[in-house]
Amino acid sequence: MSVEDVALTDPEYRAFAEFRCVLRRFLEFSETAARDVGLEPQQHQLLLALKGLPKAARPTIGTLAERLQLRNHSTVELAQRSIESGLLKRRPNPLDGREVLLSITARGERLLQRLSLDHRTEMRSAAPALIRSLAALTTSDAASTRRTRERK
């Protein structure tokens, strides 16, 4: 069965729209909160991506570009602006001097902590609507797939 074989229902379209609406509200909150503390939203995302890296991941431009879904050169520019703003520092990898590793400065840590506390509060507030919209999508999808199979 291909994707084209499964028709979307009006409730599924509404669930997709609601999910995007709730997600967009959270993203708008996040962007505004970052600007309110003097950061570009992308700098906040970079700090969070760096702080939240899996233990085995190296904090390199390439790793962060992948996590942020940015091109390497865009991540280099973002990291450079963050270094100039006192949010990040760079150092050579002690095992391979050709590789540059990034770390968060004390200032970056303070701002990230403040933003993360605010984001946790906002996420807890938005969670019920987000969970409802996800449940509607996943429940609707399963029902739609069953209906399509029954028709065949």
VENUR-V909596 format. One record per backbone hydrogen bond with DSSP energy under -1.0 kcal/mol. NH is the residue of the N-H (numbers start at 1). CO is the residue of the C=O. E is the energy in kcal/mol with one decimal. If there is no record, write none. Layout:
[[NH CO E] [NH CO E]]
This chain:
[[5 2 -1.2] [6 3 -1.4] [13 9 -2.2] [14 10 -2.5] [15 11 -2.4] [16 12 -2.7] [17 13 -2.5] [18 14 -2.7] [19 15 -2.6] [20 16 -2.5] [21 17 -2.2] [22 18 -2.8] [23 19 -2.7] [24 20 -2.8] [25 21 -2.3] [26 22 -2.0] [27 23 -2.5] [28 24 -2.7] [29 25 -2.4] [30 26 -2.6] [31 27 -2.6] [32 28 -2.4] [33 29 -2.8] [34 30 -2.2] [35 31 -2.1] [36 32 -2.4] [38 35 -1.7] [39 34 -2.7] [44 40 -1.8] [45 41 -2.2] [46 42 -2.3] [47 43 -2.6] [48 44 -2.6] [49 45 -2.7] [50 46 -2.5] [51 47 -2.8] [52 48 -2.5] [53 50 -1.1] [57 54 -1.8] [60 58 -2.3] [64 60 -2.4] [65 61 -2.9] [66 62 -2.0] [67 63 -2.3] [68 64 -2.5] [70 65 -2.4] [75 71 -2.1] [76 72 -2.5] [77 73 -2.0] [78 74 -2.3] [79 75 -2.8] [80 76 -2.6] [81 77 -2.4] [82 78 -2.0] [83 79 -2.4] [84 80 -2.5] [85 81 -1.4] [86 83 -1.5] [87 82 -2.9] [88 82 -1.1] [89 103 -2.4] [91 101 -2.2] [93 99 -3.1] [99 96 -2.3] [101 91 -3.4] [102 59 -2.7] [103 89 -2.2] [105 87 -2.4] [109 105 -2.6] [110 106 -2.3] [111 107 -2.3] [112 108 -2.6] [113 109 -2.6] [114 110 -2.2] [115 111 -2.6] [116 112 -2.8] [117 113 -2.2] [118 114 -1.9] [119 115 -2.8] [120 116 -2.4] [121 117 -1.9] [122 118 -2.3] [123 119 -3.1] [124 120 -2.3] [125 121 -1.6] [126 122 -2.5] [127 123 -2.1] [130 126 -2.2] [131 127 -3.2] [132 128 -2.5] [133 129 -2.3] [134 130 -2.4] [135 131 -2.8] [136 132 -2.4] [137 133 -1.9] [138 134 -2.7] [139 135 -2.8] [140 136 -2.3] [141 137 -2.2] [142 138 -1.7] [143 139 -2.2] [144 140 -2.9] [145 141 -2.4] [146 142 -2.2] [147 143 -2.5] [148 144 -2.3] [149 145 -2.2] [150 146 -2.4] [151 147 -1.6]]
